[in-house]
Amino acid sequence: MGSGELREIERMDAEEQIRGDEVEDMKRVPPWTRQITVRGVIASVVIGVIYSVIVMKLNLTTGLVPNLNVSAALLAFVFLTTWTKMLHKAGIVTAPFTRQENTIILTCSVSCYSIAVGGGFGSYLLGLNKRTYEQAGVDTEGNNPNSYMELSVGWMTGFLFVTSFVGLLALVPLRKIMIIDYKLSYPSGTATAVLINGFHSPRGDEMAKKQVHGFMKFFSISFLWGFFQWFYSGGEVCGFSQFPTFGLTAWKDSFYFDFSMTYIGAGMICSHLVNLSLLLGAVLSWAVMWPLIGGLKGKWFPSALPESSMKSLNGYKVFISIALILGDGLYNFLKILFFTTRSIYFRINNKDIRIANQNEAVLDDDLRRNEVFVRERIPIWLACAGYVFFAVISIIIIPLMFHQLKWYYVVVAYVLAPSLSFCNAYGAGLTDMNMAYNYGKVALFILAALAGKENGVVAGLVGCGLIKSIVSISSDLMHDLKTGHLTLTSPRSMLLSQAVGTVIGCIVAPLTFFLFYKAFDVGNPDGEYKAPYALIYRNMAILGVEGFSALPRHCLQLCYGFFGFAIVANLARDLSPERIGRFIPLPMAMAVPFLVGAYFAIDMCVGSLVVFVWHKLDRKKAMLMVPAMASGLICGDGLWILPSSILALARLKAPICMSFKAA
C-alpha cells in the first residue's frame, strides 16, 4: 500500500478509529511500566530478526528498501493475537493485548531492523572491504591501497554501538514542540497509528481477522514457493530466478521475470510511480545506453580493459547513477530546507495568533492525547547528559577504530548533529521524506576532500555513516513518537523500547550481514547479491578526493546531463498540476537499475499491476488486503532465506539445475 493510500485511509477513518474509541480507552491506559511486557520483547526480537533478514537481502541485492512499518505492525498484531489465543486454548489466562503494547512491539522491532537498513551494510561499511576496493580499480587515483579493511562482526558491532545511541537522544528535548506545538503530521507514523487503532477497536475485529487470514495464506505460499524453487537451482545460473521470460537475448541484458516474491511484495507496497520509474531507468540504461556505450569500446575507452574496470563501461554505469542520485538528493535537500525554514518563519511570526486561538482549535480528545504525551516526561537533563556521554565515547573510540578520521572531525560532527537532526526531522514531519542519506553524502564529500589522498576514502565513508546514523535515528524516533501520541502510548516506554530495539539491532544486524556474506557471493557484479551502493559510495569518496579526474572519457558530460535531468524532473513534478506531475519519473528510483539490472524492476511492476487490477475490481477490499498480501509474500520469502543460507553454508547443493541455452 502506498503512502498516498494510507493517508486516504487516515482521512476516511481517523475520526472513527482514533477519536471515536479513545474517549473510553483514555480511562484505562496502562502505566508506562506495564506497556513494555516480556511477551512484547520476545515478539519484537522475532519480528526484528525476520525483518533484518528481509531488509538485508534487499540491501545487498538492489539497495532499494520500501517502508515496511505497516507490514511490521500487521505482523506484530498477528504474532500477539496468535500467542494469546493459543494460551487461552491451553487454559492460561493472559493480560489483554492493548494498542499500547502493539505500538511498543512495533517501535522495538522497527528500531531493530532499521539498523540493518541504515547501518551501511550495503553501502558505506561494505565499501570499505577489499573486493569493493578492487572493483573501484587498484590503479585508480585516490583509491589508496591502505583504504580498505577486512570486515568482521567485532568492529562492525562496536561501530554500531558507539554511533547508534546518540541519535536517540538528540531531539528528545524537542519532542513536545514538534508533536504538539507544531502539530507535524509525520504521515507514516500517523498511518501506522490509524492501522493499530483500527485493529484494537470493536469495529476492527472483522477487518483484522481478514488481514490475518490473508497474511498467513500468502506467507505460506511464498515460503513454499521458495522451497520449491531451491530444488532447481543446483548451479551457477540455474533455476526459476534465471528464467528467460522474454527470450535469451533479453535475458542477457537482464530483462526477465525472476519469480521473486520479495520484490513482487515490495512492488505492491511502493507507489506505481516508483515502480514505473524503476522500469524506465532499466529500459533507458540496459536497452539503450549500455549497448551504445559498449559499442564505443576502443574509442571512448581502451578495448583491452575488462568491462568491470572503472575506466571501462562499468565506470559509466557507476558515475551516471551517482549523478542521478546526487541531483535528486540535492534538489530534495534544498526543497525540504526551504519548506522547513519557511514553516518555522511563519510559526514564529504567527505565534501570538496561534496561542490566542489554541483553545478553540484543539479538540477535547486531542487535549487528552496531549495530556498523556506530556504527563510522563523525559527529563531534559537526562537527555542532554546521555547525548554528551555517548558523544564523548564516540569521540574517543571512533578515531581508535579508524585512524584516518581525526578526533576533531568527530567533535564537529556531534556539535552540528542536533541542528541537522532537527532540520531532517522537521522536514520528515512535513513531507514524510527522511533525507538522512543526503546529509551523509554531504559529510562524505567534505571529509574525503579535507582528509586528502591518503585518508580521504576511509574518512569520507566512516564520516558519512556517523552523520547519517544520528540524523536518521532521531527522525525515526519522532515518527514513532507521533504513532505513540495517537495510540496513547507513553513517551517513556517508546524511548525505552527504541533503545532496547537498537541494542538488539546492533547485535542482530552484523550477524545477519555475515550470514549473507559467508553463504552468498556478496559484491559480485554478475551475481544475485551485487550490493551496488557499496561501489557507488566508494566512488563518491574517490570523487571527493580526486575530483573529476576519476571519471572515464566523456563521462563528465553525461553526468552533467543526468544531474540536470534529475533537478528538472523534480522541479517539473512539483510545479506541474497533479494530473501531470504524477506521471513524471523519480530520478532516484531510475538510478537503481543502472547498476543492478532490469529483472527486479519487472518483478516490482508485476506487484504494481496486481494492485492496479485489484483496485479496479474491488477498491475497498484491495485497500484492506493489499498490505496483508504484500507482507505475507515478503515475510515468507524472507523466512526461506534462513534455511537456504544454512544449506549454502553446509555446501549442500540443490539436486537439479534448470538452465536455458540457445538451440
N, C-alpha and C positions, 0 to 999 in steps of 0.2 A: 504494500500500500504506500503511495507517495505521500509526501508531507502536505500537499495541497488537499488530498482526500481526507487526511487526518484532521486538517483544520476545518474541513467541511463538516465532518462528524462532530467536531467540537461545537461549531455554530449551531448545528441541529439539536444536539443532545445536552449541551452544557447545563442549561437550566434544570433539566430533568435529572441528570446523572450526578451533577456536583452540588447544585443548590437545593434540589428537592429533597434529597435524602440526608444531607449533612446536619440539618437542624436537630434531628434526633441523635445522630451519631456524635454530635458535639458533647452531649451529656455523658457519653460513655467512651470517650477517648482514653485509651490506656496510658499510664505514665511512661515516660521515655525508657525507663529501665526494663519495662515489660514488652516494649515494641521489638527489642532485639532478643531472639529466642535461640535455643540450641538447635532446634529443627530448622530454623531460618538460616543459621550459619552453615549447617550441613547442606541445605538446598542451594545456598549461594555458592559453596565450593563446587558442588556437582555442576551447576549451570555455568559457573565461571570457567571450569575446566573444559566443558563441552564447547563453549563459545570461543575459548582461547585456541582450541584446535581448529575450529572453523575459520576464524579470522586469520590465524597464522597461515592456513592454506591459501586464503585469498591474498594475503600479503606477499607470499612467496611465489604465487603464480602470475598475478596481474598487478597487484598493488592497489586494486580498487575494492574498498570495503564499504558496503552500504550501512546506513544506520539500522542497527539491529535491536534497539531498545524496546520497540513494541513487541518484537519476537521474543525477547528475553522476559518481558512482563507476562506474556502469554504462557511461556514455559514455566515461570515461577508459579503461576496460578495452577497449571496442570500438575506440577510436582506436589504442591502442598495439598491440593484437594484430593489427589490420589492417596497421598500419605494418610490424611485424616480419615478417609473412607475405609482404608484397609484396617486402621486401628479400631474404628467403630465396629467393623465386622468381627474383629477379634475380641470385642467386648471391652476395649480400653477407652476410657474417657479422656478426651484431649481438649485443650483450650481452643476456642473458636479461631478460625483463620480470618484475620481482620485486614482491612485495606492498608493499615499502617504496617503490619508485618509484611504484606505483599510489596509495599514500597521499599521497605528496608532490604528485603531479599533482592529486589531489582537493583537498588543502589549498590549493594555489596558485590553482586555478580557483574554488573556493568563496569564498576571500577576495577574489578579483577581482570576482565578480558580487554579493557581499554589499554592496559599495559602491553598486551600482545599486539594491539592495533597500533599504538603510538610509540612503542618502545624502541623503534628504529631497527627491528629485526629484518625488515625487508628493504631498509633504506640506509640511514647513516651509520648504524653499527655494522651491518653486513658489508657496507662499503669499505670497511677497514681491513677486510680479510685479504689473503694473498691472491685468491682467484680473481677478485674484482680488480685488484692492483694490476694483475697480468692482463685482464681484459681491457683495461684503460690504456695499455701499451707500456711495456717496461722501458721503452726508449722515448716516451712522451715527456717533454719538458715539464717540470713541476711535479711529475709523478715519481717522487723520490723513493729509492729502494728501502729507505727506513720508514716509509709512511704506511706500512701495513703491520698487522699483528694477528696472531692466531686467536681465533675465537674460543672462549671457554666459558663454562657455566659460572665459574667463580667470579671473574672480574665483571662479567655482564650483570650478574645478580647484584654485586656490590655497587655498580654504577647506577642501576635502577633504584636501589635503596637510598642512595645519597641524593638523587635528583628528583624522586617522585613525591616526597612528602612536603617539600617547600610549597608546591602549588596548592596543596590542600588548605594552607593557612594564609595564603597571600591576600585573599579577598574576604575572609571571614568577618572582619570588622565592618564591611560594606554590605553585608547580606540584606539588612533591613532597608537600606537606601535603594538597592537595586530591585528587590522583590516587592516591597510595599510602597515606598515613597515614589519611585519612578514607574512602578507597575509594568516592568518589562515583561513581554509576553512569553519569551523562550518557547517558541511553538512546539518543538519536540517534547520538551518537558510537560507542557500543557496537554498535548495529545496523549502522552503516556498516562497522565493523571486521569484523563477522561476514560481511557480504557480500564484502568484499575478501579475507578469508582463505578464504572458500568458492571464490572464483574461482581462487585460486592453490594450491589443494590438489589432489592427484590425483583425488579424488572429485568435484571441482568442474568438471572439464573439460567433461563432458557437459552439466551444468547451464548453464555459461557459453555453450556453443555454441547451446543452445536460446534463451537470452535474447538473444544477439547477433542470431540469425536473426529473432526476434520484433521486436526493436528496429528492425532495418533494414526489415522489412516494413511496420510501421506508420509509420515515419519517411517512407518513400516515399509511402504512401497519403496521409498528412497534407499533405505538400508538394505533391503533385499536385492534391489537393482544393483547397488554397489557390489554386493557379494556375488551376484550372478556375473557381472562384468569381469570380475577378477579372474575367473576361470579361463578367459580368452586373452589374457594379457601376458602370456609367458614369453616375452621377448622385448627387444628394444622399441620397436614401432609396431605394436600389436594391440588388438582389442577394439572395442566399440569407440574408445576415445580417439582412434585414428581412422574412423570410418570415412571414406572419400564420398561424402554425400553428393557433391556437385561434380564429381569426376576427379581423376588423378592430377590433372593439370591445376585445377583449382585447389586441390589438397596440398600440392607443393607450395602454393602461395598462402597457405593457412586458412583457406576458405572451406570449412567443413563444420558439420554439427557433431560435437563430441559427446553428446548424451550426459553432460554434467548436470546433475540435479541441483548442485550448489548454485551454479550460475543461472539456471532457469529460475530458481527461487529468488536469487538476488535481482534478476530482471523483473520479477513480479513486485518487488519492493521498490526498486528505483522507478523514477518517472519515465514516461515514454520519451521525453526529450533527452534524457541521459542515455538511454539505450540506442536511440536513433543517432545521437551524436557519436557514440562508440562505433556504430556501423559505418557512418560517414567517414570517420577517421580511418577505419580499416580499409575501406574502398579507395580512399584518396592515397593512402600510403602503399599498401600491398598490391593494389591492382593498377595503380598509375605511377606513383613517384619512384618506388624502388626499382621496378623494371626499367624505367627510363634512365635513372642514375646508374644502375648496374650496367646498362648498355654503353655508358661513357667511360667504362674501365679502360685505362690506357691513355685517356685524355684528361679527365679530372683527377684521377688518382692512379698510381702505378698498378699495372695488371698483375705484377708479381706478388702484391700484398694479399694476404688472406682476407676473406670477407669480414672476419671478426675484428680486424685491426681498426683502431680509432682513426687512422688516416685513410681508411677504405670506406666501403658502403656503410659499415656499422657506425662510423663517425657521423654520417649524415642522419642516420636514424636517431642517434642519441641526442645530438645537438639541436635538431629541429624540434624534437619533442620537448627539450628543455626550453626552447624559445616559446613554444605554445604555453607551457606551464608557467613560465615567468611572466609572460604577457597577461595571461588570465589572472595570475596571483597579484601582480602589481595593480591592475585595474580594480579588482575587488578589494584589495587592501586600501587603496585611496578612496574608493567608494564608501566602505564601512567607516573609515576615518572621517570622511566628510559628514556622513549621517550622524555619527556619534557626536562630533563637535557641534553640529547644528542643533541636535536634540538637547545637549547639555546647555547650550547658549539660551535656547528658548525656555528651558526649565528654570534657569537662573533668573531670567527676566520676568517670567510669569509666576514667580514663587508666591508673591502675595495673593494673587488671584487664586492660585491652587489651594492655598491654606484657607482662604475665605470661603471657598465652596466645597471644602473637603467633606463636611458633614452631610451635605446634600448628595454628593457624588458617590459616596461609598455606601453600598447596600449593607443591610444588617448581617447577612451571612458572610460577607467579605470582612466585616469587622470581627466576627467570630473567628474566622480563619487567621486574621491578623493577630488576634489575641493569643491563639495557640502558638503562632510562629514567634511572637515576641516574648511570650511568658517564660520559655525555657531558653534563656540567653546563654551564649557562649562568651565568657569574659574576654574583653579586648586584650587585657594584659597577657592572658594565656596564649592567644593567637599570635601576638607580637613576639612574645618570648619564644614561642615554638618556632616561628619563622627565623628569628635570629639564630637560635640553637642549630636548626637544620642547615641554615646557610653557612654557619661557621664550620660545621662538619664537612660540607661540600667543598668549601674554600681550602680546607686542609687536605682532604683525601683526593679530589679530582686531579690536582697537579701532580700528586704522587703516582696516580694511575697512568696519567698521560702527561709526560714532562713537556710536551710540545705546547700545551695550553697553560700559560703562566697564571699564577695565582691572582694577579691584579685584573686579568680579564674576567675571571670568575667573580671577583668582588663587584666589578662594574655591572656584570650580568644580574647579580642579585639586588643591586641598588635600583636598576631600571625595571626589574621584573614586575613589581606591584603595579607600576604605571602601565606597562604593556599588557599585563593581565586584565586590568580594569578596562582598557580600550577594547581588548578582544572579547571579554565577557559582555560588555555593554553592547557591542556590535552584534554578538550572537543573540542577545536578548531581543534585538530589533529585527534581525534578518534570519536567524537560525543558522548562520554560517560561522563555523569555527575556523578562524584564519591562523591558527597556531603554526601550521607548516610554513606559512608565508613569513611570519616573524622569525621562524627558524632559518629560513633561506637567507633573509637579510643578515642575520648573525653569521651564517656560513660564509657569505661573500666578504663581510667586513673582517672577520677573524682570519680567514685564509689570506687576505691581502696584507693584513698587519703582521702576521706571523712569518711571512716570507717563504722562499722556496723550500727550505729545509723542513720547516714545521707546519707550513700552511695547510696542507691537506688534512692532517690529523686534527689540528686546532679547529679548522672550519667544521669538520664533521662532528666532533665532540661538542663544540660550542653550539652548533645547530640543535643537537639533542638536548642540551641543557636548557636553552631558552624555550624550545618547543614544548618540553615536558612541563615546565612551570606554567606557561600560558595556557596550554591545553587542559591540564588537570583542574586549574582554577575555573575555567569556563564550564567544564563538565560538572563541577560541584554546584555551580549556580543553576544549571539545568535541573540537577537532582533536587536542589532546594526549592525550585519552583514546583516540581512534582510533589514534594513533601508539603509545601504550603497548601496546595489544592486537595491533598488527601489527609490533611490534619495530622501530619507526621512531625514529630519533634525535630528541630534542627540539631539538637544534641545527638540523638540517635542516628540522624542522617550522616553527620560528620564522623561519628564513631564507626558506623558501618562502611563509610567510604574509606576510612583508614584501615579497617580490617580487610576490605576487599583489595586495597593497594598492597598490603603485606602479602596476601595470598597471591596476587598477580605478579609481584616481584619474584616470587619463588616459582610459580607455575609457568610463566611466560618463557623464561630461559630454558626450562626443561622441555616445554612443548617445542620450542625452536630446535633444540638439539635432537628431539625425536625425528623431525623432518630432516635436519642437517646430516644425521648419521644414516637414516633409512633411505633417503632420496638424493638425487643428484642436483642439489640446490645451486643455482647460479649458472647452470648450463644453458646457453642461449638457444640451443636446439632441443632442450628437454621440456618437461611439463613445468618444472619449478624454475622459471627464468629469473625471478627476483629482479625485474627491470629497474626498479628505483635505486638499487644499490649502485649500479653503474651510473645512473643519472646523477645521484648525489655526489659520487666521487668526481665525476667530470665537472660538476658545478664548482667543487672545491679547486680543481685544477684551473678552471676558468678564473676563479678569484685570485689564484697565484700568478698565472701566466698571462691573463688577458686573452685577446682574440687570436694570439699566435698559436693557440692549441687547436684551432679549427682547421679542417681539411679545406681544400681549394673550393672556392665559390660557396662554401657552406655559410659564411657570414652573411652574404646577400640573401640566401634562402631564410636564414634565421631572422633577419630584419623583416622580411616579408611575412613570416608566420607570427612574429611578435606583434607586428602591426595588425595583422588579421585578428589576433586574439583580442586586442583592445577595441578594434572597430566592431567586431561581432558582439561583444558585451555592451558596448555603447548603443549599438543599434537595437539590441534586445530591450535595454532599459528605456530607450526613448520612443520606441515604436508602440502603437496600440497593442493591447494584449493579444488580439486575434492574429497579429502578425509576429509579435515578439516570441510567442510560444513555439514558433517554427524555426527560430534562429539557433543554430547548434551551439553547444557548450565547448569552448576550446580545451578546457581541462580534460573533459571526457574524450575529446577527439585525440588527445595526445597519447592516451594509454595504449591503443592498438599499434601505434607507430613502432614500438619495440616488441610488443608481446605477440601480435598476430591478430587474425580476424576471428578465430574459432570461438572465443569466449563472447565476443560481441554478438555472434549469431545465436548462441545459447540465450543470452540475455534478451535479445529481441524475440525469441520464442516465448519467454516468460512474459514479455510485454504484450505479445499477441494474445496469449491466454487471457490476460487481464482485460484487454480491449474487447475481445469477443464476449467474455463473461459479463462485462458491464452492459454491453448491448442487449444481451439476452435477459439478464435479471440483475439490475443495478444494486438493489438492496441486498440481495444475497451475496453478490460479489464483494460489496463493501464490508460485509460481515466476515466472509470466509477467505478472502484473499490473504490476509495476514496469517491465518492458521495454516493454509495450504503452503504458502511460501516458507513459513517457519518449519513445517514438517519436512519439506524437501531439503532445506539447508541442514537441519539437525540430523536427519537420517544419514545423509551423505557424509556429514561431518563426523558422526559417530563411527562410520565404517573406516575412517582414516586410522583409528586406533588399532583395530586388528590387522589392517593392511600394512601398517608400519611395523608391527611386531613380526608379521610374516616376512617383510623385507629385511628386517634386522637378523632374522633367523636364516636368511638366504634360501627361503622356500619359494620357489617359482611356481606360477600357475601352470597347469598341465597342457594348456593349449595356447598356441599363438595364431590368432586370426589376423592375417595381413593381406594387403591388396597390392597387386603389381600389374603393370601393363601387359597385355597379351602378346 
